Structures are given as C-alpha cells and as structure tokens.
Amino acid sequence: MNFTSENMILIWLVLLVLFVVIEVLTTQLVSIWFAGGSLISLILSFLDVNIVIQVIVFFITSIIFLCITYPLYHKYVKSEIVPLNADSLIGMYAVVIKEINNKEAVGQVKVKGQVWSALNEIDEIIPEGEEVKIIKIEGVHVIVQKKEKERG
C-alpha cells in the first residue's frame, strides 16, 4: 500500500474517531491519549509532513498526554470514589424481621429502612424481634451477631 498524504489523512482521521468512540463507550480513561496523538498527527498530515515523523509524533505525543493526564485523573477523579453504601452498615445494629436460621438459609434484618437477607456468624437461630450487630457483608447477605446484653 502506498502511503500518500491523502491516505495518511484518512488513516489518522479513522484512528481519531475510533479512539474517541472507545473513550465514550468506556467509563474510564483508556484511549483519550491516543486520540490526542492521532489529532496531532492528523494536523501534521495536512501540513504534508513526512509519514515516519507523523508516526513518531503520534507515539511521543500519546505518551506525553498519558504521563500528564493519568496522574491528574487519579488525583482528582479516581480519589472521589466513595465506599459502597452497604459498607457503611458494618458495625450498625439491625432488627431481625424474619427468624435467622443458617441451616435453612433464611433470615432477614431491617437496618436504616432497608431489608437485608441475613446469616448468623455462628449456627444459632436468632428469633424475630432480636437486635443484632452487622459484622460484615458477603454478597447479598449481612452477617450478624447477637447484640451483647448490657451489664449493670
């Protein structure tokens, strides 16, 4: 294939569109740096710069964009990730609304207005109406333990 200036314009344009489409379809930065490199090389191809230089500039500018933007992305965007709402339930107390029986794999608790399937940390039945402490979350179940009786 003969790489003429017109061919390179088309190649860089297709790559630019492809990288932008990939970026739009994903939730994380994966190809925006290559879109930037494609754009710079597209401009160079309009200026009829040598094809080898266009390719070298594509790689160099893509790497520069990556080195500049990736740390900024992690500092300002990725750092805003908050733990799941479910994680905030650990350590809270809940009320058993359906008897917890690990052997029959049944049981439900209500905490913060939400109903969760529950399992006891030990194989002991906890009757309806008991107050329990959520100690961890495994899949769709909260793992609970009986609330310790207050002394005094």
N, C-alpha and C positions, 0 to 999 in steps of 0.2 A: 504494500500500500504506500502510495506516495503522500507524504505528509506536507501538504501545501498550507499556506497561510489560512485559506478558507476552511480546510479540513480541521486545522487546529482550533479555529474559532468555534466550529461546531462541536468538537470534542470537549473543549473547556466549558462551553455552554451546557452541554449534556451533563457533564460531571457536576457543574454548579447546581443545576436543577436537581440532580439525583441526591447530592449531599444535603440540600435544603429539605427535600421531601423526607429523607431519612430522619433528619433532625426534627421535623414537625411531627412525625409519626412516633417518636420515642419520648419518654418522659425525662430522660437525662441527656446531658451533652455527650454526643457520640461522634458527630461528623461536622459540626459547625466550623472547626478549624480547617478542614479540607475544603469546605465551601469558600472560606476566605482565600485559601491558596488558589482555588480554581478561578475566583474572581480576579485576583491579581494577574494570573497567567492569561486569562481571557483579555484583559486590558493590554498585556504585552503582545498578544497575538494580533490585536487590532493595530498595534504600532509596528507590526511586521518584524518583531524581534526573533532571533534565531530560536528554533524549536528546542534545541538542547538547553538553552538558557531558560526558556519557558518552563520546562520540566524541572530544572534545578530550582528555579524560583518557587514553583509550586511546593516542592518538598520543604524548602527552607522557610517560606512564609507560613506553611501549615504548622511546622514545628515551633516557630516563634509564637504564633497565635495560641497554640496549645500551652506553651510554657507561661505565657502571660495570663491567659484567661482561666485555665484549670485551677490554679491556686485561689484565684479570686472567687470562682464558682464555689469551691469548697468552703471558703471563709464566710461568704455572705449568703449563699443559698442552702448548701447542704447542712450548715450548722443550725438552721432553723427547724430541723426535723425534731418533732416532739414525740416522747414516748406515747404508745397507744393508750387510749382511754382505759382500756382493760387493765393495763399495768398499774394504773392509779388505784385499783381496787385492792391490791395486795396490802394486807395489814388492817383492812377495814372489817367491820362487823356486819353480818347479814342475819336475816331471819329465815329459818327453814320454813318453806311453804308447802313442801311435799317431802315426806319422810326420805332421809338419805339412807340407802341400803346398797353398799358396794356390790354385794353378791348378785343382786338383781339389776344392778346398773341403773338405779332410779334415784331421784332426788333433785330438788330444786331449792334455790335460795333467792331472796329478793334483797338487793342492795342498791342504794341510790335510785330507786324506782325501776331498776332493771331486774328481770328474772334470768337466772343462770342455772344451767344444769350443774349439779354439784356431786362431788365424791368426798368421802371422809378420808383423811390421811391414814387412818387405821380402819380395819374391817369391823367397825362398830356401828350399829344403827343409831342414827340421830333422829328423834321424833320431830314431827311438825311443831312449830312454835318456839323451838330452841334457838338461842342466839349462838352463832358460830363466827369464828375468825377466818378470813380468807388468807391462806398462806402462800398459794401460788396458783398459776393458771396453766393448764395443759390442754391445748387445743380449744375445745368449746366448753370445757368443764373448769369450774373453780374447785380447787382442792381446799378443804376446810378442816378445822379442828374445833372441838367443843370449846366454848368460852370458859376460861378458868373462873371458878367461883371466887368472889372477893372475900378476903378474910377480914374478920373484925367484928 
